[in-house]
Amino acid sequence: MSVRRTGLFGSPTQNRDLYPATGLTSTSFGEVDLRAELDELFYGYDSGIRHGHLMVIRHMRRDSAGESIACSCLDDFTREADPDCSYCDGERYLWDEQWYWTYSMYSGSDTGFANRLTYMPPGGLRVDWRIFFVRYDTAIRYGDKVVEMKLDDEGEVVVPYVRESIYEPQTIQKFRSDNGRVEYIAIHCREDSAIRSDTPE
């Protein structure tokens, strides 16, 4: 796994010259720079406590046409992967993993926080959603996976690494603000589709 550390992101977003004729920037009007605020939330910097934690995005390898590259372990007849494959780990496709900072939360069931006791029809299923907030420049595409790593009580990644849950993004939402630029990204995942560790603690 490659590691993307805080220092590689550079300094917090600088004020941009939105009004070149007047020499004013967005903060001249007291507006908040959401990119810088998110960095402060994730990393803490000098003025606060870090609220973010590390997670991994499993990037599926793609060919020149943008299609996922199938692993050599796929059965020629069934097209099923070997669950013990040391290359794809049973994913069917080749991938690379990279560290990212995130702030995550549950968004409640499909019926919402204020309506959690709604009676479900026979055979119905109440599903919680998990949302991962990441920086605006996070490289994630549909087909990639979000991997929650095991953390200790202080929020540090446990070594040796343990993948606790693997999520498939259902919606990748880019939140835009100043001049339509992307300020941050929310990755929405369904709890019922998560793959859990075989050895939870």
Buried (B, 14 or more C-beta within 10 A) or exposed (E): EEEBEBEEBEEBBEEEEBEEEEEEBBEEEEEEBBBBBBBBBBBBBEEEEBEBBBBBBBBBBBEEEEEBEBBEBBEEEEEEBBEEBEBBBBBBBBBEBBBBBBBBEEBBBBEEEEEEEEEEEEEEEBEBBBBBBBBBEBEBEEBBBBBBBBBEEEEEBEEEEBBBBBBBBEEBEEEEBBEEEBBBBBBBBBBEEBBEEEEEE
